[in-house]
Amino acid sequence: MHTYGLFFLVALAIGGVAWVFIYPILSGERKTERRMASVSRSEPVAARPTRASAKPRREQIEGTLKELEERQKKAKSVPLSVRLTQAGLDWSKNRFIMTAAGLGVAAFIVAFFLGAGLIAALGFGFAAGCGFPFWLLSFLKKRREARFLQNFPDAVDVIIRGIKAGLPLLDSLKVISADAVEPVRSEFRGIIETQTIGMPLGDACLKLYERMPVAEANFFGIVVSIQQRAGGNLSEALGNLSRVLRDRKKMKAKIQAMSMEAKASASIIGALPIAVMTLVYITSPSYIEILWIAPLGRLMLACCGAWMAVGVFVMRKMINFDF
């Protein structure tokens, strides 16, 4: 009886300690108290920068674009339906899943009947069903974003000329949705359709970032939204954005030109072992067949493939420049 009473008292003490120290953290009370303290704390107001110390407007826009890129990298994964839209596919989510499952089953059956074994067939099926479709989706998304960024500065210039000529912003967007190239035309047509159903034009431009998740589209939506709500010289802001976009294109092209030699060298180094092994197999098959016939040869081949993969990934990291 005393043991049960002692156990009850110990459990009650532990529960009380947990209630005092752990419950505020789990329930969010500690976070709420810190937020209320930060809001209620009085801080000196920073002095307004003078014209001489203020940064040029172009540098401010470049800094904003860089900040938006960092925010985009930290963003959580988007749903599959949104990724399909970003890739330019009109597929439904169920259709994509069924297609991926069909590819996986087909790859498993082919590998199993070719004598690859159950484990290897499962690996091929998993790669074809879960790896290849999502890789292809990411590839289509990046290619569509590159095409959009290639023609987006021209579309912004059309908007600037239309505004300076006296056209409303909506009419300038309609010109782009009718005459621009894909995917700029379809994206701006989406803005027009969203605005037609009753959404304000600024909010409709902000929706562009959901379909085209690049920093330039996000900044364009922010500029238009702020101008629609607070007013301002939209042609000047879009002109600065157009110059920044074109400078970024020039910088990207210059980086690609400077890194082309390194990319060519990496491609040759990565393809050299496979080319040599193919040539040796064509000239003297019995000399190299031991690599996939003997168990030790298979182990050596797997180790060499792993090390080659590590080397290729390291070279890819070295020649891909972020700016």
N, C-alpha and C positions, 0 to 999 in steps of 0.2 A: 504494500500500500504506500509506504514511504517512497519506494522507487517510482511509482506512477506519479505521485505528487511532485517529486523532484523533476521528473521529465516534463511535467506540465509547466512548472515554473521556468525551466530552461527554455522550452519552446516559446513561452510567452515573452521572455526577455529577448530572445532572438527576433521574434516577430515585431516587438516594439522597436528594436534597433533598426530593423529593415524598414519599418514604417517611417521612422524619423529621417533616415539617411538615403534610402534607395527609392522610396515612393515619390519624393519630389522630382527626382531625375526621370523616372519612368513616366510619370504623369505629365511632365512638361512644365511643372510649376517653377522649377529653377530657371528654365529658359525664359519663361514669361517674366519672372522677376528681373532677370538681366536686361530683357528688352525694355521693360518699363523704366528701369534705372537709366538706360542709355538714352531714352527719349526725354526723360525728365531732367537729365543732367544739363546744366547750363554751361555752354562753351563760348569762348570769345568768337565773334564773327570775324572771319578773315577779311582783310582789306581788299577792296576791289582792285584788280591789277590795272595798271596804267596802260596806255596804248603802246608805250615803248617796251614794257615788260611782257605784254600779252603775246602769245604765240601766233604766228601767222595762221590764217584760216585753213590753209592747205595742210599744215602740219596737224591741226586739230582733227581734220577729216581723216588723215592717214592713221592717227592714233585711235580714232573711233573704229575704223575698219579693223585694225589689229585687235582691239578689245573684243569686237564682235566675233572675230575668228577664234579667239581663245574661248569665248563663251560657247561657240558652236562645237569645239572639240570636247568640252566638258558636258555637253548635253547628253541626256539619257537616250537609250535606244528607242527609236520610233516604232509604231506598230507596223505590221506587215502590209496592211492595206495602204498606208501612207508611203511606204517604201516602193510599192508597186507604182503608185502615182508619180513619185519622184523619178523613177526609172523610165517613165513614159509608156508604161504598159496599161492597157485597159482591162486586165485580167482581174477576176475576183480572187478573194483570199482562198476560197475552197478550190478553185481551179488550179492555182499555183501549188497548193498542198497536194492535190491529186496528181498533178504532173510530176512533182518531185518524188512522190511515193512510187509512181510508175517507173521512173528512171531507176530508182533504187532496186526495185524488184527485178527489172530487166537486167541490170548489171549483175545482180546476185545470181540469176539463173544462167546467164552467159558464162560467168566466171566459174560457176560450179560444174557445168557440163564440159567446160574446157579442161577440167582436172586441176583446178587451182586449190582445191581443198575447201573445207567448210569455213575455217577461220579467214582465209584469204578472200573467199567469196563474200563473207559478211563484211569484210573491210571494203571491198570494191562496192558493194551495195550501199554501205553507209556513206562512202565518198560521193557516189553518184546521186544519192537521194538527199543528203544533208549538206554536202560541201559544194558540189558543182552548181546547183540552182541558186544558192545565195551568193556565190562568187560571181555568177553571171549577172545577178540582180545588181550587185555592187558595181560591176563593170559598166553596165548600161547607165546606171545613175551617174557615175563619174564622167562618162562620155557625154551624156546630156548636159551636165553642168558645164563642161568645157565648151560645148557648142553655144550654150546660153551666154557665157562670159565672153565668147568671141564676138558676138553680135550685140551684146547689151549696151556698150558705149554708143554705138550708132543709134540705137533706139532712144537713149537719153538725149542725144543731140537733136533728134527729131522733135522730142518734147520741148526742148529749149527753143528751137526755132519757131515752133508753133505758138508757144507762150509769148515770145517776143513779137510775133506777127499779130497778136491779139486774139488767138484762139483760146477757148477754155481748155482746161487740163483734160477734161473728159473727151473732148473732140480730138485732142492730140493722141490720147491713148487709143481711140478708135482707129486713127490712121495707122498706128503701129500694129494693131490687131488685124488689120486688113492687108497690109503691104509688107510686113516684116517676114523674115525667114523663121523656120522652126528651129528651136522650140520657143523663141521669143514671141512669135505670133500667138501660139496657143496659150502661153502664160498670161499675156496681156488680154487675150480674149476672156480668160478666166476672171481677170479683174473686172472687166466690163460686165460679165454675167453676174458676178457677185454684187456689184453695185446696182444692177438693174432690179434685183429682188428686194432692195430696200436698205442694204448696208451702206453706211457712209463711205465716201471714196477713200478717205484716209485709212479706215479700217480694212477696206478691200485691198488696198496696196500692201498693208501689213500682212495679209494672207498670202502674198507672193512668197514669203520666206518659208511657209509650210510646204509649198509645192516645189520650191527651188531653194534648198537650204545652203545658200552661199552668203557670205557677208555683204556682198554688193547689193543683193536683192533686199536684205534686211535693212541696210542703210537707206536704200531708195524708199522703202515703205515708211521708215521713221521720218525722213525729210518731208514726204508728202503729207503724212499724218500731222506733223507739227505745223506745217503751213496751213492745212485745212482748219486747224483748231485755233491757232494763235496768229495766223497771217505771217507776212514776210515776203521777201524777194525769192520766189521759188526758182526763177531762171538762174539767179546767181548761185544758189546752193547746188542746183543740178549741174551748173557749169563747172563748179569745183569738183563735184563728184565725177563728171565725165573726164576731167583732166587726170584725176587720181586713177581712174580705171585704165586710161590709156597708158599712163606711166607704169602701172603694174603689169600691163601686157608687155610693154617694152622690156621691163626688168625680167619677166618670166622668160621671154624669148632669148634675152642675153644669157641668162643662167643656163638655159637648155643648150645654147651654142657652146658655152664654155665647158659644160660637163659632157658634151657628146663624145669627146675622146676617151674620158674615163668610162663611159657607158659602153663604148665599143670594145675597150680592153676587157671590161668585166664580162661582156658577152663571149668574147673569144676564149677567155680563161674558163668560163663555165661550160662552154660547148666542147672544149678540147678533149677532155677525158672520154666523153661519149663518142666523139668522132674517131678518136684513136682506137677505142674498143670495137667500133663498127668496122673500121678498116682491117684490124687484125682478125676479126671474125670472118671477113670476106676472103682474106688471103690464106689464113690457116685456122680453120675452125677448131681443130683438135687441140690447138695450143691454148685456147682461151676458154674452151668449154668446161674446164675443171672448176671455173669460178662459180658456175651454177649447178654443177653435178656433185662435187664433193661438199660435205657439210662445212669443212673449214673454208672452202672457197665462198660458200654462201655467206658465212659470217664475215669474211673479209669484204665481200661485195656490199653487205649491209652497212658495215662500218664506214667504208669509203663513201657510200651514198649519203650517210648522215653527216660526215665531215664536209662533203661537197655542198650539202644543203646549208650547213652553218656558214661556210665561206660565201655562198651566194647571197644569203641574207645580210651578212656583214658588208659585202660590197654594195648591195642595194641601199643599205642604210647610209653608206658613205657618199654615194653619188646622188641621193635625193636631197635637195636643198629646200629648206623651208624659209619663206621670206614674207 
